[in-house]
Amino acid sequence: MKMKIALLAAVIGTAWISVCQGEPDYLPAVRPLVYFDPGDPAFLPRRFRNHCSFDVTYGRNYCSDRCGSDYQFYYCSRWSSGCCHIGVGYCDPAGLLRCRP
């Protein structure tokens, strides 16, 4: 019985490893170093969740928080937040907001 359980565990573990090989590598210019969207309304504090709409280009919701119609509000930390063009803001490894040109 113990042998069957060990064999089953080995098969499940092998299948799990082959399915979950991790996230593919991306260049920083293609994808930011932080793997969450700091401008997604779910990551914004409640006080910044205003003037929200849906961006058809990127297929997701965003909030402007008085930044302007073609800007998105990004929140990286209590010390770093602000406005960038829609879809180009990201948090660097130090937790500071950066806007790609």
Contacts in CASP RR format, 6 or more apart in sequence:
PFRMAT RR
TARGET T0000
AUTHOR 0000-0000-0000
METHOD contacts of the structure
MODEL  1
MKMKIALLAAVIGTAWISVCQGEPDYLPAVRPLVYFDPGDPAFLPRRFRN
HCSFDVTYGRNYCSDRCGSDYQFYYCSRWSSGCCHIGVGYCDPAGLLRCR
P
23 35 0 8 1.000
29 100 0 8 1.000
32 89 0 8 1.000
32 90 0 8 1.000
32 91 0 8 1.000
32 92 0 8 1.000
32 98 0 8 1.000
33 90 0 8 1.000
33 91 0 8 1.000
33 92 0 8 1.000
33 93 0 8 1.000
34 76 0 8 1.000
34 90 0 8 1.000
34 91 0 8 1.000
34 92 0 8 1.000
34 93 0 8 1.000
34 95 0 8 1.000
36 43 0 8 1.000
37 43 0 8 1.000
37 60 0 8 1.000
38 74 0 8 1.000
38 75 0 8 1.000
38 76 0 8 1.000
38 89 0 8 1.000
38 90 0 8 1.000
38 91 0 8 1.000
38 97 0 8 1.000
39 62 0 8 1.000
39 63 0 8 1.000
39 72 0 8 1.000
39 73 0 8 1.000
39 74 0 8 1.000
39 75 0 8 1.000
39 89 0 8 1.000
40 60 0 8 1.000
40 61 0 8 1.000
40 62 0 8 1.000
41 49 0 8 1.000
41 52 0 8 1.000
41 61 0 8 1.000
41 62 0 8 1.000
41 63 0 8 1.000
43 75 0 8 1.000
44 63 0 8 1.000
44 65 0 8 1.000
44 73 0 8 1.000
44 75 0 8 1.000
45 75 0 8 1.000
48 63 0 8 1.000
48 65 0 8 1.000
48 73 0 8 1.000
48 75 0 8 1.000
48 81 0 8 1.000
49 63 0 8 1.000
49 65 0 8 1.000
50 63 0 8 1.000
50 64 0 8 1.000
50 65 0 8 1.000
50 66 0 8 1.000
51 63 0 8 1.000
51 64 0 8 1.000
51 65 0 8 1.000
51 66 0 8 1.000
51 67 0 8 1.000
51 68 0 8 1.000
52 61 0 8 1.000
52 62 0 8 1.000
52 63 0 8 1.000
52 64 0 8 1.000
53 61 0 8 1.000
53 62 0 8 1.000
53 64 0 8 1.000
54 60 0 8 1.000
54 61 0 8 1.000
54 62 0 8 1.000
55 61 0 8 1.000
55 62 0 8 1.000
55 86 0 8 1.000
55 87 0 8 1.000
57 86 0 8 1.000
58 86 0 8 1.000
58 87 0 8 1.000
62 72 0 8 1.000
62 73 0 8 1.000
62 86 0 8 1.000
62 87 0 8 1.000
63 72 0 8 1.000
63 73 0 8 1.000
64 71 0 8 1.000
64 72 0 8 1.000
64 73 0 8 1.000
64 83 0 8 1.000
65 73 0 8 1.000
65 83 0 8 1.000
67 73 0 8 1.000
67 82 0 8 1.000
67 83 0 8 1.000
68 83 0 8 1.000
70 85 0 8 1.000
70 86 0 8 1.000
71 83 0 8 1.000
71 84 0 8 1.000
71 85 0 8 1.000
71 86 0 8 1.000
72 83 0 8 1.000
72 84 0 8 1.000
72 85 0 8 1.000
72 86 0 8 1.000
72 87 0 8 1.000
72 89 0 8 1.000
73 81 0 8 1.000
73 82 0 8 1.000
73 83 0 8 1.000
74 81 0 8 1.000
74 82 0 8 1.000
74 83 0 8 1.000
74 84 0 8 1.000
74 89 0 8 1.000
74 90 0 8 1.000
74 91 0 8 1.000
74 97 0 8 1.000
75 81 0 8 1.000
75 82 0 8 1.000
76 91 0 8 1.000
76 95 0 8 1.000
76 96 0 8 1.000
76 97 0 8 1.000
77 91 0 8 1.000
77 95 0 8 1.000
77 96 0 8 1.000
80 91 0 8 1.000
80 95 0 8 1.000
80 96 0 8 1.000
80 97 0 8 1.000
81 97 0 8 1.000
82 97 0 8 1.000
84 97 0 8 1.000
84 99 0 8 1.000
84 100 0 8 1.000
85 99 0 8 1.000
88 99 0 8 1.000
88 100 0 8 1.000
88 101 0 8 1.000
89 97 0 8 1.000
89 98 0 8 1.000
89 99 0 8 1.000
89 100 0 8 1.000
90 97 0 8 1.000
90 98 0 8 1.000
90 100 0 8 1.000
91 97 0 8 1.000
91 98 0 8 1.000
92 98 0 8 1.000
END
